[in-house]
Amino acid sequence: MDRDKFALCIGHNLYEGCDPLEKAANDSNAMRDKLRSLGFYVMTGNNTTAKSMKQAIRTFHQSLTPNCLALFYFSGYSMQNDGINFLVPIDAEVGLAADI
């Protein structure tokens, strides 16, 4: 495994208050497997809450080294507000734009 190639794969199927997505976590796991076969050091975080998703991203960021190759993969719901894109954790409660 090449320690100069890092990836974080997150897939969300189980959103609170919504019907489950069918394949998001499976897609994330398939990407994880493919990246590992290509020599990436892969971190995963499927069905993460806002707190655990932030921690996974923080840990991923801290693991990066100068001149490394980094890949972030997300499968699940996202939204846009005022031209800014947001990834949605499974425990998101969004009623107003201010909630984002």
Backbone bond lengths (Angstrom), bond angles and torsions (degrees), N, CA, C in turn:
res aa  C-N    CA-C-N  psi(-1)  N-CA   C-N-CA  omega(-1)  CA-C   N-CA-C  phi
1 M - - - 1.453 - - 1.527 108.45 -
2 D 1.309 115.75 131.25 1.461 122.97 -178.30 1.523 109.37 -84.88
3 R 1.318 117.40 119.30 1.465 120.49 -178.49 1.533 111.65 -80.64
4 D 1.326 117.50 9.22 1.456 121.27 174.50 1.520 111.38 -105.32
5 K 1.337 116.48 5.94 1.462 121.78 178.04 1.530 107.90 -126.72
6 F 1.323 115.00 114.25 1.461 120.97 -175.44 1.521 110.13 -122.40
7 A 1.327 116.38 147.11 1.465 120.73 176.06 1.525 109.81 -145.01
8 L 1.313 114.80 149.83 1.455 122.45 171.10 1.519 106.33 -125.36
9 C 1.327 116.50 123.19 1.469 122.36 179.72 1.529 108.90 -116.79
10 I 1.327 115.44 122.75 1.463 121.67 179.15 1.519 108.47 -125.64
11 G 1.324 116.24 131.32 1.463 121.86 176.10 1.517 110.01 -133.45
12 H 1.320 116.28 130.30 1.467 121.32 -178.08 1.520 110.89 -117.17
13 N 1.307 116.21 116.89 1.467 122.94 174.27 1.523 111.90 -104.95
14 L 1.318 116.71 -36.04 1.462 121.97 -163.12 1.528 113.12 -104.67
15 Y 1.321 116.94 67.16 1.457 121.43 178.18 1.517 110.21 -74.02
16 E 1.326 115.70 138.31 1.461 120.64 178.21 1.525 109.48 -70.67
17 G 1.314 116.48 131.03 1.452 121.46 177.47 1.517 114.79 80.32
18 C 1.320 117.84 9.64 1.477 121.88 179.92 1.526 109.12 -132.55
19 D 1.303 114.82 157.50 1.461 118.33 170.64 1.521 108.13 -64.54
20 P 1.326 117.56 143.46 1.470 118.87 -179.48 1.525 111.96 -66.39
21 L 1.314 115.25 144.43 1.463 120.09 171.23 1.521 107.51 -73.48
22 E 1.298 117.21 148.65 1.460 119.95 -174.38 1.520 114.33 -80.17
23 K 1.327 118.25 -37.72 1.460 118.59 -166.46 1.518 116.11 -130.30
24 A 1.300 119.51 3.72 1.470 120.36 -173.24 1.531 112.25 -60.29
25 A 1.319 118.24 -49.50 1.466 120.18 -179.93 1.530 110.49 -67.55
26 N 1.335 117.50 -37.66 1.469 120.08 177.10 1.525 110.91 -61.87
27 D 1.334 116.44 -41.71 1.462 120.26 178.14 1.526 110.93 -63.45
28 S 1.318 115.99 -41.86 1.463 120.66 177.90 1.527 111.00 -62.12
29 N 1.317 116.41 -42.48 1.466 119.97 179.05 1.534 111.71 -67.03
30 A 1.327 116.78 -37.06 1.472 120.10 177.31 1.527 110.24 -65.61
31 M 1.324 116.61 -40.54 1.463 120.08 177.20 1.524 110.49 -64.71
32 R 1.331 116.60 -42.14 1.468 121.26 176.34 1.520 110.63 -55.39
33 D 1.325 116.53 -49.42 1.464 120.97 -178.15 1.526 111.60 -62.12
34 K 1.330 116.46 -42.90 1.460 120.18 -179.83 1.530 110.95 -65.11
35 L 1.322 116.55 -44.72 1.462 119.83 -179.80 1.525 111.38 -64.32
36 R 1.319 116.91 -39.76 1.474 119.18 176.39 1.526 110.56 -61.42
37 S 1.339 116.73 -38.67 1.464 119.23 179.52 1.525 111.45 -67.47
38 L 1.316 116.53 -20.08 1.460 121.95 177.74 1.533 112.48 -94.43
39 G 1.340 115.95 7.35 1.459 120.29 175.14 1.518 115.84 91.27
40 F 1.331 117.61 11.41 1.456 120.01 177.54 1.524 110.79 -79.43
41 Y 1.325 115.41 146.22 1.464 121.99 166.06 1.532 104.17 -86.12
42 V 1.337 117.68 115.89 1.465 121.26 -171.87 1.520 111.12 -115.46
43 M 1.329 114.70 129.88 1.459 122.65 170.82 1.523 106.78 -103.59
44 T 1.323 116.54 148.45 1.462 119.91 -179.58 1.515 110.41 -128.92
45 G 1.310 115.18 159.12 1.452 121.45 176.39 1.514 109.50 -160.14
46 N 1.301 117.33 84.68 1.456 120.54 -180.00 1.522 110.88 -92.68
47 N 1.339 114.92 141.37 1.464 122.68 178.27 1.522 111.67 54.08
48 T 1.317 115.04 55.01 1.462 120.82 -176.62 1.527 111.65 -94.36
49 T 1.328 114.24 145.13 1.459 121.62 171.62 1.528 108.01 -76.52
50 A 1.310 116.79 171.37 1.468 120.34 178.57 1.526 110.34 -57.05
51 K 1.319 116.87 -44.80 1.465 120.63 -178.57 1.530 111.46 -63.38
52 S 1.329 117.50 -48.02 1.465 119.60 -177.05 1.532 111.50 -72.93
53 M 1.335 117.77 -29.08 1.461 120.55 176.54 1.533 110.34 -67.88
54 K 1.317 116.91 -44.16 1.466 120.71 177.07 1.523 110.50 -61.15
55 Q 1.323 116.77 -41.37 1.468 120.21 179.75 1.527 111.09 -65.52
56 A 1.326 117.81 -41.45 1.466 121.01 178.77 1.531 110.65 -62.54
57 I 1.334 116.65 -42.49 1.466 120.29 179.11 1.524 110.34 -66.84
58 R 1.310 117.13 -40.70 1.470 121.63 178.24 1.528 110.59 -62.38
59 T 1.310 117.52 -45.76 1.469 121.87 179.40 1.520 110.38 -63.10
60 F 1.328 116.44 -42.55 1.459 121.10 177.59 1.522 110.14 -59.72
61 H 1.305 116.57 -48.91 1.469 121.18 -179.26 1.527 111.25 -59.04
62 Q 1.318 116.87 -42.55 1.469 121.07 -178.89 1.523 112.60 -68.93
63 S 1.317 117.92 -21.00 1.469 120.96 -179.54 1.525 112.71 -82.82
64 L 1.321 116.86 -14.77 1.462 120.50 -176.78 1.526 111.20 -71.64
65 T 1.318 114.83 144.70 1.453 121.84 179.94 1.527 108.91 -119.23
66 P 1.344 117.21 159.76 1.461 118.50 177.98 1.533 110.81 -56.68
67 N 1.303 115.61 139.58 1.463 123.68 177.35 1.528 114.36 66.69
68 C 1.325 117.96 15.15 1.468 119.10 177.05 1.519 109.77 -82.00
69 L 1.308 115.72 165.88 1.450 123.01 173.70 1.525 106.83 -99.96
70 A 1.332 117.00 123.42 1.464 120.77 -177.80 1.520 109.71 -123.54
71 L 1.342 115.64 137.58 1.456 121.61 179.51 1.526 108.45 -133.41
72 F 1.329 116.48 129.81 1.458 122.31 176.35 1.522 107.29 -115.33
73 Y 1.339 116.56 125.45 1.460 122.04 -179.71 1.519 108.48 -121.15
74 F 1.339 116.19 129.72 1.463 121.42 178.30 1.519 108.74 -132.26
75 S 1.330 115.72 132.93 1.444 122.11 174.74 1.529 107.38 -129.38
76 G 1.313 116.11 119.32 1.460 121.45 -177.12 1.516 108.85 157.69
77 Y 1.327 116.38 -163.82 1.452 120.54 -179.88 1.527 111.37 -79.31
78 S 1.318 114.18 146.15 1.461 121.31 171.91 1.524 106.72 -139.02
79 M 1.312 115.49 167.89 1.466 119.41 177.45 1.513 108.78 -148.58
80 Q 1.315 115.28 164.94 1.447 120.89 179.29 1.511 108.87 -128.94
81 N 1.331 115.79 140.04 1.453 122.21 176.07 1.521 107.76 -141.47
82 D 1.315 116.45 126.05 1.471 122.30 -179.06 1.524 112.47 50.62
83 G 1.332 116.62 40.19 1.455 121.15 176.72 1.516 115.15 78.66
84 I 1.322 117.52 5.16 1.467 122.21 178.79 1.521 108.14 -109.03
85 N 1.335 116.52 131.41 1.465 122.22 -179.46 1.520 110.78 -92.46
86 F 1.315 115.79 143.22 1.459 122.54 -179.97 1.529 109.78 -131.70
87 L 1.321 117.12 138.42 1.459 123.04 172.78 1.516 107.21 -89.81
88 V 1.316 117.43 138.17 1.460 121.33 -172.34 1.528 110.67 -102.20
89 P 1.351 117.66 119.59 1.466 120.58 173.89 1.531 109.93 -74.10
90 I 1.322 116.43 164.95 1.470 119.48 -173.94 1.524 113.59 -68.13
91 D 1.336 118.12 -20.73 1.456 120.93 -177.73 1.534 113.41 -102.97
92 A 1.327 116.95 17.91 1.465 120.81 -177.48 1.520 110.86 -63.77
93 E 1.318 115.26 139.35 1.464 122.53 173.88 1.511 106.93 -123.48
94 V 1.311 116.35 95.29 1.453 120.81 -175.69 1.517 109.08 -115.22
95 G 1.313 115.73 115.12 1.453 121.29 175.89 1.521 110.62 -118.80
96 L 1.321 115.70 -33.18 1.449 122.40 -179.51 1.526 109.24 -128.98
97 A 1.317 116.67 160.76 1.467 120.72 178.09 1.530 110.37 -57.07
98 A 1.295 118.21 -33.53 1.476 121.62 179.59 1.516 112.23 -64.14
99 D 1.328 118.00 -21.39 1.469 121.76 179.55 1.523 112.88 -74.45
100 I 1.330 116.04 -19.26 1.457 120.50 -178.24 1.488 107.44 -72.61
